[in-house]
Amino acid sequence: MATEEVWPSDWLRGVLAVTVLAVLQRGAAHGYAIAAALSEAGLGTVKGGTLYPLLGRLETAGHLEAQWLPGDGGPGRKVYVLTDSGRRHLADQRDRWADFTTLTTALIEGETTGVRR
């Protein structure tokens, strides 16, 4: 049985939006499926109290669209879909994340130069 890796919460807050967009790039999903994909990827458990407000902010920003779909014998589910704006934002954030990790890795390893934007 694998144990769950616990990442510092401030690290997760910094990367959660871009990882949610990356999950939705694979296709439409409801909140529980998004949380499960993040957990399966190794980020640990993302609680609804963190995930759903983030999904709302991403929707307000125009990066996601949400629609209610009827449930199979149960309640309906809100399904999130990445928009064109969300795809562009994800591409930009991927590039910026690569630069950021290069810079921070260099600093952590004691190097004095890094990538600057």
VOBA-1610 file (N, C-alpha, C; in pm, whole numbers, padded with zeros to 5 digits, always signed):
BEGIN
Met+00085-00119+00000Met+00000+00000+00000Met+00088+00124+00000Ala+00066+00213-00094Ala+00147+00334-00104Ala+00098+00437-00002Thr+00192+00508+00054Thr+00154+00616+00144Thr+00143+00745+00064Glu+00056+00832+00107Glu+00033+00956+00036Glu+00143+01056+00069Glu+00200+01114-00033Glu+00301+01219-00017Glu+00231+01345+00031Val+00283+01405+00134Val+00224+01529+00184Val+00314+01644+00144Trp+00261+01731+00059Trp+00335+01848+00013Trp+00295+01967+00098Pro+00387+02058+00121Pro+00350+02179+00196Pro+00233+02251+00128Ser+00138+02296+00208Ser+00018+02357+00152Ser+00048+02483+00072Asp+00150+02559+00109Asp+00180+02679+00031Asp+00234+02642-00107Trp+00302+02528-00122Trp+00345+02482-00254Trp+00223+02447-00338Leu+00129+02374-00278Leu+00009+02332-00351Leu-00075+02452-00395Arg-00088+02551-00308Arg-00165+02670-00346Arg-00105+02735-00469Gly+00027+02734-00480Gly+00094+02798-00593Gly+00077+02725-00725Val+00050+02597-00721Val+00046+02517-00844Val-00093+02460-00874Leu-00187+02476-00783Leu-00316+02409-00799Leu-00393+02456-00922Ala-00397+02584-00949Ala-00475+02633-01064Ala-00423+02575-01194Val-00292+02578-01213Val-00236+02528-01339Val-00253+02377-01351Thr-00248+02305-01240Thr-00267+02160-01247Thr-00413+02125-01275Val-00506+02203-01223Val-00647+02182-01254Val-00671+02205-01403Leu-00616+02313-01457Leu-00630+02338-01601Leu-00569+02223-01682Ala-00456+02172-01637Ala-00391+02062-01708Ala-00479+01936-01705Val-00543+01910-01594Val-00634+01795-01586Val-00749+01814-01684Leu-00804+01934-01690Leu-00918+01960-01779Leu-00879+01965-01926Gln-00750+01980-01954Gln-00706+01974-02093Gln-00730+01834-02150Arg-00733+01734-02064Arg-00758+01595-02106Arg-00903+01573-02145Gly-00991+01660-02095Gly-01133+01648-02124Gly-01218+01698-02009Ala-01346+01713-02036Ala-01441+01762-01936Ala-01442+01669-01814Ala-01462+01729-01697Ala-01466+01649-01574Ala-01543+01724-01466His-01600+01649-01374His-01664+01708-01257His-01560+01719-01146Gly-01595+01792-01043Gly-01499+01822-00936Gly-01436+01700-00873Tyr-01515+01598-00844Tyr-01461+01478-00781Tyr-01357+01412-00871Ala-01384+01408-01002Ala-01289+01347-01096Ala-01161+01429-01105Ile-01173+01561-01098Ile-01055+01647-01099Ile-00970+01619-00975Ala-01034+01615-00859Ala-00962+01587-00734Ala-00896+01450-00740Ala-00966+01350-00794Ala-00909+01216-00805Ala-00787+01215-00897Ala-00795+01288-01010Ala-00681+01293-01103Ala-00561+01359-01037Leu-00584+01463-00959Leu-00474+01531-00889Leu-00411+01438-00786Ser-00495+01365-00716Ser-00447+01270-00616Ser-00367+01158-00681Glu-00421+01104-00791Glu-00352+00996-00862Glu-00218+01043-00918Ala-00208+01171-00951Ala-00083+01226-01004Ala+00021+01245-00893Gly-00022+01235-00767Gly+00073+01246-00657Gly+00065+01374-00577Leu-00036+01458-00604Leu-00048+01583-00529Leu-00117+01567-00395Gly-00172+01451-00370Gly-00243+01429-00244Gly-00389+01466-00256Thr-00457+01469-00144Thr-00600+01497-00141Thr-00622+01648-00147Val-00701+01689-00244Val-00742+01829-00254Val-00887+01835-00208Lys-00910+01906-00100Lys-01044+01910-00041Lys-01137+01999-00123Gly-01265+01967-00116Gly-01366+02043-00187Gly-01365+02190-00151Gly-01336+02222-00026Gly-01332+02361+00020Gly-01220+02440-00044Thr-01125+02372-00102Thr-01016+02436-00177Thr-01045+02431-00326Leu-01090+02316-00374Leu-01109+02295-00517Leu-01224+02376-00575Tyr-01342+02370-00512Tyr-01459+02432-00574Tyr-01450+02585-00582Pro-01399+02653-00481Pro-01379+02798-00499Pro-01280+02829-00611Leu-01176+02747-00626Leu-01080+02767-00735Leu-01149+02748-00870Leu-01231+02644-00882Leu-01304+02622-01007Leu-01394+02742-01038Gly-01456+02798-00936Gly-01539+02917-00954Gly-01458+03036-01003Arg-01338+03055-00947Arg-01251+03166-00991Arg-01205+03145-01135Leu-01170+03022-01170Leu-01128+02994-01307Leu-01244+03013-01405Glu-01365+02980-01362Glu-01482+03002-01447Glu-01508+03152-01463Thr-01500+03228-01355Thr-01520+03372-01361Thr-01416+03438-01452Ala-01295+03387-01451Ala-01187+03441-01536Ala-01204+03402-01682Gly-01299+03314-01711Gly-01323+03272-01849Gly-01238+03155-01894His-01166+03091-01802His-01080+02979-01837His-01155+02846-01841Leu-01272+02844-01778Leu-01356+02723-01774Leu-01500+02761-01803Glu-01574+02663-01853Glu-01719+02673-01860Glu-01773+02556-01780Ala-01885+02580-01715Ala-01946+02473-01636Ala-02089+02450-01684Gln-02130+02324-01680Gln-02267+02290-01713Gln-02313+02176-01624Trp-02441+02178-01592Trp-02498+02071-01512Trp-02543+01959-01604Leu-02503+01840-01573Leu-02547+01722-01646Leu-02627+01634-01552Pro-02734+01571-01602Pro-02814+01484-01515Pro-02732+01363-01469Gly-02759+01322-01347Gly-02689+01205-01294Gly-02759+01077-01334Asp-02686+00968-01333Asp-02744+00837-01361Asp-02805+00782-01233Gly-02934+00809-01214Gly-03002+00759-01095Gly-02968+00835-00970Gly-02900+00948-00981Gly-02862+01028-00865Gly-02867+01174-00901Pro-02810+01256-00816Pro-02813+01400-00844Pro-02727+01433-00966Gly-02757+01546-01028Gly-02677+01593-01140Gly-02538+01634-01094Arg-02452+01652-01192Arg-02315+01692-01162Arg-02279+01814-01245Lys-02202+01902-01185Lys-02149+02017-01257Lys-02020+01972-01324Val-02016+01984-01456Val-01900+01939-01533Val-01829+02062-01587Tyr-01698+02060-01576Tyr-01615+02173-01618Tyr-01542+02140-01748Val-01536+02240-01836Val-01472+02226-01966Val-01374+02342-01983Leu-01256+02312-02031Leu-01155+02414-02058Leu-01197+02496-02181Thr-01188+02628-02172Thr-01220+02716-02284Thr-01092+02745-02364Asp-01108+02813-02476Asp-00990+02856-02553Asp-00903+02946-02468Ser-00965+03036-02392Ser-00890+03122-02301Ser-00813+03039-02199Gly-00877+02935-02149Gly-00811+02846-02053Gly-00693+02773-02113Arg-00705+02732-02239Arg-00593+02665-02308Arg-00475+02761-02324Arg-00506+02885-02364Arg-00398+02985-02378Arg-00333+03014-02244His-00416+03028-02140His-00364+03055-02006His-00277+02940-01958Leu-00321+02818-01982Leu-00242+02700-01943Leu-00108+02699-02015Ala-00107+02727-02144Ala+00019+02728-02220Ala+00114+02834-02163Asp+00061+02952-02133Asp+00143+03058-02075Asp+00196+03017-01938Gln+00109+02961-01856Gln+00150+02921-01722Gln+00252+02807-01724Arg+00241+02718-01821Arg+00342+02612-01835Arg+00480+02672-01863Asp+00484+02767-01955Asp+00612+02832-01988Asp+00668+02906-01867Arg+00582+02979-01800Arg+00626+03055-01683Arg+00669+02962-01570Trp+00597+02849-01553Trp+00633+02753-01449Trp+00771+02693-01477Ala+00799+02662-01602Ala+00930+02607-01639Ala+01040+02706-01602Asp+01019+02834-01634Asp+01117+02937-01598Asp+01132+02948-01447Phe+01019+02947-01376Phe+01020+02960-01231Phe+01094+02845-01165Thr+01068+02723-01209Thr+01136+02608-01148Thr+01285+02608-01181Thr+01321+02654-01299Thr+01464+02665-01332Thr+01531+02764-01237Leu+01468+02878-01219Leu+01523+02981-01131Leu+01532+02933-00987Thr+01423+02877-00934Thr+01425+02835-00794Thr+01518+02717-00771Thr+01526+02626-00865Thr+01620+02515-00850Thr+01763+02566-00847Ala+01794+02662-00933Ala+01929+02720-00933Ala+01958+02787-00799Leu+01862+02860-00746Leu+01883+02926-00616Leu+01901+02825-00504Ile+01818+02723-00503Ile+01826+02620-00398Ile+01958+02546-00404Glu+02009+02524-00524Glu+02135+02451-00540Glu+02256+02542-00527Gly+02233+02669-00496Gly+02344+02760-00468Gly+02401+02831-00589Glu+02335+02820-00703Glu+02382+02891-00821Glu+02337+03036-00811Thr+02410+03124-00877Thr+02378+03267-00865Thr+02305+03321-00986Thr+02286+03239-01089Thr+02214+03287-01207Thr+02095+03197-01232Gly+01995+03250-01297Gly+01877+03173-01330Gly+01806+03239-01446Val+01693+03190-01479Val+01614+03245-01586Val+01541+03367-01534Arg+01544+03472-01609Arg+01471+03593-01571Arg+01375+03629-01682Arg+01256+03667-01646Arg+01155+03710-01745Arg+01158+03859-01757
//
